[in-house]
Amino acid sequence: MTVRKRKRHAPEFKAQVALQAYRGYKTINQLACEHGITAVQIGQWKRQLLKQVPELFGRANPDINPDELTAPLYQEIGRLKMELDWLKKKSDSIK
């Protein structure tokens, strides 16, 4: 008896087959015969695709606090405003 190794499919291949199954131009059984994989596997990939699609359009990093992103920018604006005010005073005193 020979031991068969499990096939590992690339994520791109899985996505392509899952999209074909979702589109419905061919039945899952037709796709299984065409690609040499089981219909159950294609069904699992299709479910996984449909489950993860909403996350694709969701927020990429929900753990990031918007205040953490904007605080350094406001500090920089404040610093630049102070420098501008200082330069205006210096230029007025020179005239």
N, C-alpha and C positions, 0 to 999 in steps of 0.2 A: 504494500500500500504506500502510495506517495503522498507526501504532505504538500498541500498547495499553500503558497503564501497569499496573504490578503493583498489585493490590489489597493494601491493608494492613488487616488485621483487628485489632480491639481484643483485648487479652489476655482480657477477660471473655468475648468471643464464642468465642475459641479454647478456653477452659476449658469453656464450656458445650457446645460441639460434641464435645470430647474426652470429657467425662463421658457424654454421650449415646451415644457410640460404645462406651465402656467398659461401660455398663449393658446394652447389647445388645438393647434393645427393638426397635430398627430396625437393618437392615443398614447397613454403611458406605456402600454404593451408594445406599440410600434417603436417608440423611442428606446425601450429596453432592448429589443432585438437589434435595432440599428446601432446602438452603442455598446452592446455586449454586457449589460448590467441588468440587475433584477428590477422588476417593476416596483417592488417594495422600496428599494433604495431610492429610486426616482421620486416616489411619493414622499419619502422622508426629506429629501433635498428640497422638494417643492414646499412642504410645510415649513421647513427651516427658513426658506427664502421669504415666505409670506409673513412669518413671525418677525423677522429682522428688518423688513422694509420700513416700518414706522420709525425705528431707531436711526435709520439712515438720514431721515429728515428732521430728527430731533436735535436737541442741543448736544454738541460734541463733548463738552466738558462741563457737566452740570455742577461739579464741585467747585468751580471757579466763582469767587465772589466778585461781582462787578465793582464793588468799592475798592477792592485790591488792585484792580486794573486802572481805575480812574484817579486814585489818590496820588500816585507819582506824577500824573499829568497835571493835576491841579497845583502841586508843589512847584513844578517847573514853570507853569503859567505865573504863579506868584513871584517866583524869583526873577523871571524875565520882566515882569511889570515893575518890580522894584528897580532893576537895572535901567529900564527905560526912563522912569521918573528921575533917577539920579543923573542920567545923561542929559535930560531936559534941563534940570537945574544948572548943571555945569555949563551947558551951552548958553543959557540965559545970563549967567554971571560973566561969561567971556565977552558978550556983546557990549 
